[in-house]
Amino acid sequence: MKLITIHLPETYIKDLDELVDTNYYPNRAEAIRLAVRDMLVAELWEKKRRYVGAM
């Protein structure tokens, strides 16, 4: 894995911390990793799958 740095609004950080504090995610990094994965699946990989399937 590669390390990246991001800037988030304070409200996002507070909400991430709430998810971590309630043990929904083990830490902020894992929550962000899963959010990015879900976004990629929804917005990129699914479109590629449909495009390849249409060929």
C-alpha positions in Angstrom: 0.0 0.0 0.0 1.0 3.6 -0.6 0.6 6.4 1.9 -1.4 9.4 0.8 -2.4 12.6 2.7 -5.8 14.1 2.5 -7.5 17.1 3.8 -11.1 16.6 5.2 -13.6 18.9 6.7 -13.7 18.7 10.5 -17.2 17.3 10.4 -16.0 14.3 8.3 -13.3 13.6 10.8 -15.7 13.8 13.7 -18.1 11.4 12.0 -15.2 9.0 11.1 -14.2 9.1 14.8 -17.7 8.3 15.8 -17.7 5.2 13.6 -14.4 4.2 15.0 -15.4 4.9 18.6 -18.5 2.7 18.2 -16.3 -0.1 16.7 -18.0 0.1 13.3 -14.5 0.3 11.8 -11.2 -0.5 13.6 -9.6 2.9 12.6 -9.9 5.9 10.3 -7.7 4.4 7.7 -9.8 1.3 7.3 -13.0 3.4 7.1 -11.5 5.6 4.4 -10.1 2.6 2.5 -13.5 1.0 2.4 -15.2 4.2 1.3 -12.8 4.6 -1.5 -13.2 1.0 -2.6 -17.0 1.4 -2.6 -16.8 4.5 -4.6 -14.5 2.9 -7.2 -16.8 -0.1 -7.4 -19.9 2.1 -7.9 -18.4 4.7 -10.2 -15.6 3.0 -12.2 -15.4 -0.8 -12.0 -19.1 -1.3 -12.5 -19.1 0.9 -15.6 -16.1 -1.0 -17.0 -17.8 -4.3 -16.3 -21.0 -3.1 -18.2 -18.9 -1.8 -21.1 -16.9 -5.1 -21.4 -20.2 -7.1 -21.1 -21.8 -5.1 -23.9 -19.0 -6.1 -26.4 
